[in-house]
Each structure stands twice: as structure tokens, then as C-alpha cells.
Amino acid sequence: MSELRQALAEISAIRTQVARETQFRGYGPRSTAATGALAILVAGVQSIWFKASHGDASVFLMVWVSTAVVAAGVSAWETYVRTRKVHFGFSREMIQVAIEQFLPAMVVGLMLTVVLVRVAPQELWMLPGLWQLSFSLGIFASCRFLPRPMFAVGLWYLVAGLACLAVEGGPHEFSPWTMGIPFGIGQLFLAAVLKYGYEDSVEERHT
């Protein structure tokens, strides 16, 4: 029985290693583009109908945390469905590796939010920039098993996050466009990289 468990453990380790060395093709361009469009739409709605609440941190957090949850749910569903089709037989391992690469950066972003809300609420204006920096770290960590141009997407979020911190460092205001523009453009850029990067990798394998 112990030999059987050892054999199963070795097979699981081999499958995980194969997953780590395989390009992950589970992220869906459609859901990613939809999250970019959602970010722009929410920023537009908030800038028009919630002008009076631009300085209210609680409203800003409620709107964008809710938007992030919806976007994550849409992306996670397509990723799950797509991975089961594209990585048939290795879907569980591929999803596990993807989560291992991206989740730490998201946890850091969440912890930064909690700490600022509880300890330094006067510094909450920094959150859009910090969220973008956290997102960039997640993308950089995932670059090695995604299409090569993904590095440029991570660079976009890095520059956008630093720019938000620099621009908002003076007025310390909550502008919905500090979220709508970086994440809107960034997610549309990410969707394009996924769509055409996956197609290029398929062509390379057939040549």
C-alpha cells in the first residue's frame, strides 16, 4: 500500500512539473476584454452619477471592490471552462499553477487595503495606484508560462500605478478614472495579448 501511495505521489509530482513547464492557455480573451469594458463603464457611471461622493472613500471602495468581485467571477468562470477544454487531462494542475503564480500579489493588494482602511484611512487615495502595482506583480509572476508580450502588460500596470500615485499625491482625491483608465486599457491590452499570443504560439508549433 505504501508503494502504491508513493507511486501516486510521484505521478502527481510529474503532472505538476509538466504543468509548470507548459504554456497556460486557460485565460479567456473575451472575459478579459469584458472586464476592461466594465472598468471603463463603471468609471463613467461613477463620474456622472456619483460626483457628490468623489471624496467619500467608503463609496469608492464599495464601487470598485464590487466591480473587482464581478470581474474576477467572470474571468474565473471562463478560465475554468476554457482550461478544461484546452488542457484536457491536466486542467486541475494547470489551474493550480496559475493560482500559485497570481494569488500572492492579489493577497498583498487585499492586505494593503485592509491595513490602510484600519490604520491610515487618510491615505486611502493611494489604493488605485497600489492595486495596479499589485496587479503588475501578479502578471510579472505569471509571464513565464504566458505569451511573451504579457511582459508589456505588466509594465503597463506598473507605470500606471506609479503614475496614479504621482498624480493623486497632490490633491489626494478619489477619481474613478484612476481605476477606469488603467484597468480599462490594461485589460483590453491583456485580452489582445491573449488572443493573438495564443494564435502565434499555435502557428509556431505547426511550423
Secondary structure as UniProt FT lines:
FT   HELIX           2..20
FT   HELIX           29..49
FT   HELIX           51..53
FT   TURN            54..55
FT   HELIX           57..86
FT   TURN            87..90
FT   HELIX           91..119
FT   HELIX           121..126
FT   HELIX           127..142
FT   HELIX           143..145
FT   TURN            148..149
FT   HELIX           150..167
FT   TURN            168..171
FT   HELIX           177..206
//
